[in-house]
Amino acid sequence: MIQRASQPMNMIWHPKKKILIACWEGGEITTWNDNSKRLESFIGIHQTTVSSICWSSNGTRLITGDIVLKIKI
């Protein structure tokens, strides 16, 4: 179970692997690898709430967008 003080805003599974990405109100992005049972956090990529997230169709790229219209690839 993943718990944070802020609310999750969006979650998406990798198109081919057992990897879940979660985006949070404060700009944090977390990955959960279901095979290795490993959780990783990425802080500082966004400074505000991450509102959008999408994998490329082959799963090689991830794009995120926040509420102040900043996009990260």
C-alpha positions, 0 to 999 in steps of 0.5 A, spaced: 500 500 500 502 506 498 500 512 503 502 519 502 499 526 506 497 528 499 492 526 494 493 521 488 491 525 482 492 520 477 495 513 476 497 509 470 500 502 469 506 501 464 503 498 457 507 492 457 510 491 464 508 491 471 509 498 473 504 503 476 506 510 476 502 515 481 502 522 481 500 526 487 498 533 489 504 536 491 508 534 485 511 528 487 511 522 482 512 515 485 513 508 481 511 501 484 514 495 480 510 489 482 515 484 480 520 487 485 515 490 490 520 496 489 517 503 490 521 509 488 519 516 489 521 522 484 521 529 488 522 536 484 520 534 477 514 538 478 513 543 483 505 543 483 500 538 482 501 533 477 494 533 473 496 528 467 500 522 465 501 518 459 506 512 457 508 512 449 504 506 446 511 502 447 512 504 454 519 507 452 517 514 454 513 517 460 510 524 459 507 528 465 503 535 466 502 539 472 496 544 473 501 550 471 501 547 464 509 545 465 510 538 461 516 533 462 518 528 458 
